[in-house]
């Protein structure tokens, strides 16, 4: 069972899922299914990847709507520094 992703990649993925959960909790998006449908993301891949960050199915493009449409900080997503939302 070969490791597909570096620790840094896994941390970015974890922040991606954390921000998605936060948007759902804030009711800014209905749920993961809605996010996937709106942004043409394969839901099965997103869910499977979340269960096993070494799956290697994560697409960098999944991050773009968080930054572009929901104000999630790209700096925070990529580095973990600063606040989750750019306008906070």
N, C-alpha and C positions, 0 to 999 in steps of 0.2 A: 504494500500500500504506500505508494510514493506521495510525498507532500508536493502539492501543486503550487501553493501560494506561500509567499514570505510572510513573516509576522506583520510587516508594515501593510501588506495587501489585506491581510485579515482584519487589521485594525480599521482600515478604511471601510471594508465591508460591514464591520460591526457598527460603525458610525452611520453608514447608509441605512441599515435596518433600524437603528435607534431613532434616526430622524423620521423615517417612515412611520414608526410606532407613535412618535410624538405628534405628527400631523393627524393621525387617526384619533389619538386621544383628545386632541384639540378640536376634533370634528371639522378640520379643514379639508379632509378627504374621507370618504366613507369607509374605505378599507383597502387592503392590499389588492384584492380583486379589481377594484375600481381603478387603482393606480396602474395596474398592469393593462387593463382594457384601454384606458385613456392614452397610454404611451406606448401601446403595441409591444408589450413585454410578455414573453412566454412565462405565464404564471407558474407552471410546473417547475421550470428552471429556477425561477426566483425562490420558490419555497424549498426546493431540494437543495439549492446552494446555501440557504439560510441554515438548514439542518446540518450541513457539512461544508464548511468554508473551503475545504480542499477539493471540492467537486470540480472547480475550474469552469463553471458556467457563468460566473458573474460577468456582466457586460458594463464597461465604463459608461456607456450611453444611458444606463439606468439612473445615473447620478444627475444628468443634465436637468430633468424637470424639477428636481428638488431645488436646484440653484436658481433656475430660470423662472419657474412659476410659483415657488413657495418661499423664496428668500432664504433658503438654507445657505449658510456660509460655505463657499468652496474651500476657503482656507481651513475652516474647522473640519470639513469632511476629509480633506487630504492630509492635514497635519495634526489635528486634534487640539490646536491652539485657538484661543478666542472663544466666542459664543456660538451656539448652534445656528442661531439666526443672525443674518448680516445686519438687521436693523435693531438688534437688542443693544 
